[in-house]
Amino acid sequence: MVDSHRPRRWPAYGLAALMLGYAAGKAVFAVQGRLGFPGGPPVPAAEAARYFLDPSLAQGFAAASGVLGACVAVATVTAAGRRLPRAAMLAVLAVMLAALGGGAGIMILDGFVGLGVGWRWYHGIIGLVVAGLAAGMARSYWTATRPARPSPGSARSAP
């Protein structure tokens, strides 16, 4: 495997773009007072009535989480984001990967196997892309911020 000295930035930028698209779709549905996602399976009115939150408020929170996710993705590749404490950023990335992995996993399984949610095969492909970009972003941050190991020739042994 080739280990590049320069971390890859494109997975983080691609994921940030997808997260902003997610946020925009959720904002549209918040204005309309509907649950769901544009292009995804419809949510019946009876299902929407079961939630305690108003659909507009729920979609507003989802839109905010998309914007926050895009900010975290960009922070993994910018100089300002790399100055954040590594342990805190890795904890945030772990939560983000769990959330994205869960959503992408449902899209993948329902798109290719059929869980009954209503996602189609092309949604499964989008889920694969999201999972791949999230893994690439996390790997890039992990490798770019790991502590430097001394090279074998640089350390002198004490007499």
C-alpha positions in Angstrom: 0.0 0.0 0.0 1.3 3.5 -0.8 1.5 5.8 2.1 1.4 9.4 0.9 3.0 12.2 2.8 0.2 14.5 1.8 -3.2 13.5 3.1 -6.1 13.3 0.8 -8.6 16.2 1.0 -11.1 15.2 -1.6 -13.0 12.7 0.6 -13.7 15.4 3.2 -14.8 17.9 0.5 -17.0 15.3 -1.2 -18.6 14.4 2.1 -19.1 18.1 3.0 -20.9 18.6 -0.3 -23.2 15.6 0.3 -23.9 16.8 3.9 -24.8 20.3 2.6 -27.1 18.6 0.0 -28.7 16.7 2.8 -29.1 19.9 4.8 -30.7 21.6 1.9 -33.1 18.8 1.3 -34.1 18.7 5.0 -34.5 22.5 5.0 -36.9 22.3 2.0 -39.0 19.7 3.8 -38.9 21.8 7.0 -40.5 24.7 5.1 -43.1 22.3 3.7 -43.7 20.7 7.1 -43.1 17.2 5.9 -40.9 14.3 7.0 -38.6 12.4 4.7 -35.9 13.4 2.2 -36.4 14.6 -1.4 -35.8 11.7 -3.6 -36.3 9.1 -0.8 -39.2 7.0 0.2 -42.4 8.9 1.2 -43.4 9.1 4.8 -47.1 8.6 5.3 -49.1 11.2 7.2 -50.0 8.6 9.9 -46.4 7.8 10.4 -45.6 11.5 10.7 -48.3 12.0 13.3 -46.6 9.4 15.7 -43.6 11.8 16.3 -43.7 14.1 19.2 -41.8 16.9 17.4 -43.4 19.0 14.8 -42.1 17.9 11.4 -40.8 21.3 10.6 -38.8 21.4 13.9 -37.5 17.8 13.3 -36.4 18.7 9.8 -34.8 21.9 11.0 -32.7 19.9 13.5 -31.8 17.5 10.7 -30.8 20.4 8.5 -28.6 21.8 11.2 -27.0 18.4 11.7 -26.1 18.4 8.0 -24.5 21.8 8.2 -22.6 20.8 11.4 -21.4 17.6 9.6 -20.2 19.6 6.7 -18.3 21.9 9.0 -16.7 18.9 10.8 -15.7 17.3 7.4 -14.0 20.6 6.3 -12.3 20.9 9.7 -10.6 17.6 9.2 -8.6 19.0 6.2 -8.1 22.7 7.1 -5.2 24.1 9.2 -7.6 25.5 11.8 -9.3 22.2 12.2 -6.0 20.3 12.5 -5.1 22.6 15.4 -8.1 21.3 17.4 -7.3 18.7 20.1 -6.8 15.3 18.3 -8.7 13.3 21.0 -11.7 15.5 20.9 -11.8 15.6 17.1 -11.4 11.8 16.9 -14.4 11.5 19.4 -16.5 13.7 17.1 -15.4 11.7 14.1 -16.4 8.5 15.8 -19.9 9.8 16.5 -20.2 11.1 13.0 -19.0 7.8 11.5 -21.5 5.9 13.6 -24.4 8.1 12.4 -23.3 8.1 8.8 -22.5 4.4 8.9 -26.0 3.6 10.3 -27.8 5.7 7.7 -25.7 4.5 4.8 -26.0 0.9 6.0 -29.8 1.1 6.0 -29.8 2.7 2.5 -27.4 0.0 1.3 -29.3 -3.0 2.8 -32.7 -1.7 1.8 -31.5 -0.6 -1.6 -29.9 -4.0 -2.5 -31.7 -6.5 -0.2 -35.0 -4.9 0.7 -35.8 -4.1 4.3 -39.1 -2.6 3.5 -38.2 1.1 4.1 -38.5 2.0 0.4 -34.9 2.9 -0.7 -34.1 1.8 -4.2 -30.9 0.3 -5.7 -29.5 3.7 -6.6 -29.9 4.9 -3.0 -27.8 1.8 -2.1 -25.1 3.1 -4.3 -25.3 6.6 -2.7 -25.0 4.8 0.7 -21.8 3.1 -0.5 -20.4 6.4 -1.7 -21.2 8.1 1.6 -19.7 5.2 3.6 -16.5 5.3 1.4 -16.1 9.1 1.7 -16.6 9.0 5.5 -14.0 6.3 5.9 -11.6 8.1 3.6 -12.1 11.4 5.5 -11.5 9.7 8.9 -8.4 7.8 7.6 -7.0 11.0 6.1 -7.4 12.9 9.4 -6.0 9.9 11.4 -2.9 9.7 9.3 -2.3 13.4 9.0 -2.5 14.1 12.8 -0.8 11.0 14.2 2.3 11.7 16.3 5.5 11.7 14.3 7.6 8.6 14.9 11.4 9.1 15.0 13.1 7.6 12.0 15.6 4.8 12.8 18.7 6.9 11.8 17.7 10.1 13.7 17.8 8.8 17.3 21.3 8.4 18.8 21.9 5.8 21.4 23.4 7.0 24.7 26.9 5.7 25.4 
